[in-house]
Amino acid sequence: MLRIFHAVAAFALVSGAHAALATDVAASSDDVAPSYTLGIDDKLALTVYGEEGLSGEQQVGPDGSIAVPLIGKVRAEGRTVDAVSAEIRERLAAGYLRNPSVSIAILTFRPFYILGEVNKPGEYAYRKGLSVADAVATAQGFSYRARKKYVYVRHAGTSEELKLELRPDLLVRPGDTLRIGERYF
């Protein structure tokens, strides 16, 4: 599987489309924009064309960085895929490789969390196109006390909790914390 990815990456790089490859995974859905910023637990595929030893899977660690052979840690949290790949390219070019081609694809996104009046609150894997209704279903549905009209959402990196009307088209983002409130009567 990784060999196929490398072959596709090599073809894209040779055809001059390496920048598009780096962002296609993150931009292929409206809910995860090209400006998506990486966060802890995002899993990445790093490809340095022609350098098998530098390519491989990376996970953004608890310190917000990824470890790249030769150059060490690179801060990834809060940055776009393009910004991280540009820094890696610059640092590799500064004494290690001549004109390196670097691409990064997001393999898996950080999880989302759902709390409150659901049958199984907790941490769940994010997938593209995930709606709040899908997230509730993943958590085994509403509890009998759930207030099904509103959901409280806190996006990753913010402390503000938004009260939003529960609609079928309301989408979850990677790292979101959803809270389903309790009804009183």
Secondary structure as the mmCIF struct_conf table of DSSP 4:
data_model
#
loop_
_struct_conf.conf_type_id
_struct_conf.id
_struct_conf.beg_label_comp_id
_struct_conf.beg_label_asym_id
_struct_conf.beg_label_seq_id
_struct_conf.end_label_comp_id
_struct_conf.end_label_asym_id
_struct_conf.end_label_seq_id
HELX_RH_AL_P HELX_RH_AL_P1 LEU A 2 VAL A 14
TURN_TY1_P TURN_TY1_P1 SER A 15 GLY A 16
HELX_RH_AL_P HELX_RH_AL_P2 HIS A 18 ALA A 27
BEND BEND1 SER A 28 SER A 28
STRN STRN1 SER A 29 SER A 29
TURN_TY1_P TURN_TY1_P2 ASP A 30 ASP A 31
STRN STRN2 VAL A 32 VAL A 32
TURN_TY1_P TURN_TY1_P3 PRO A 34 SER A 35
HELX_LH_PP_P HELX_LH_PP_P1 TYR A 36 LEU A 38
TURN_TY1_P TURN_TY1_P4 ILE A 40 ASP A 41
STRN STRN3 LYS A 43 VAL A 48
TURN_TY1_P TURN_TY1_P5 TYR A 49 GLY A 50
HELX_RH_3T_P HELX_RH_3T_P1 GLU A 52 LEU A 54
STRN STRN4 GLY A 56 GLN A 59
TURN_TY1_P TURN_TY1_P6 PRO A 62 ASP A 63
BEND BEND2 GLY A 64 GLY A 64
STRN STRN5 SER A 65 VAL A 68
TURN_TY1_P TURN_TY1_P7 PRO A 69 ILE A 71
STRN STRN6 GLY A 72 ARG A 75
TURN_TY1_P TURN_TY1_P8 GLU A 77 GLY A 78
BEND BEND3 ARG A 79 ARG A 79
HELX_RH_AL_P HELX_RH_AL_P3 VAL A 81 ALA A 93
TURN_TY1_P TURN_TY1_P9 ALA A 94 TYR A 96
BEND BEND4 ARG A 98 ASN A 99
STRN STRN7 VAL A 102 THR A 108
HELX_LH_PP_P HELX_LH_PP_P2 PHE A 109 PRO A 111
STRN STRN8 PHE A 112 GLY A 116
BEND BEND5 GLU A 117 GLU A 117
STRN STRN9 VAL A 118 VAL A 118
BEND BEND6 ASN A 119 LYS A 120
STRN STRN10 GLY A 122 TYR A 124
TURN_TY1_P TURN_TY1_P10 LYS A 128 GLY A 129
STRN STRN11 SER A 131 SER A 131
HELX_RH_AL_P HELX_RH_AL_P4 VAL A 132 THR A 138
TURN_TY1_P TURN_TY1_P11 ALA A 139 GLN A 140
BEND BEND7 GLY A 141 GLY A 141
STRN STRN12 PHE A 142 PHE A 142
TURN_TY1_P TURN_TY1_P12 TYR A 144 ARG A 145
STRN STRN13 ALA A 146 ALA A 146
BEND BEND8 LYS A 149 LYS A 149
STRN STRN14 TYR A 150 ARG A 154
TURN_TY1_P TURN_TY1_P13 ALA A 156 GLY A 157
HELX_LH_PP_P HELX_LH_PP_P3 GLU A 160 GLU A 161
STRN STRN15 LEU A 162 GLU A 165
TURN_TY1_P TURN_TY1_P14 PRO A 168 ASP A 169
HELX_LH_PP_P HELX_LH_PP_P4 LEU A 170 LEU A 170
STRN STRN16 LEU A 171 LEU A 171
HELX_LH_PP_P HELX_LH_PP_P5 VAL A 172 VAL A 172
TURN_TY1_P TURN_TY1_P15 PRO A 174 GLY A 175
STRN STRN17 THR A 177 ILE A 180
HELX_LH_PP_P HELX_LH_PP_P6 GLY A 181 GLY A 181
STRN STRN18 GLU A 182 GLU A 182
HELX_LH_PP_P HELX_LH_PP_P7 ARG A 183 ARG A 183
#
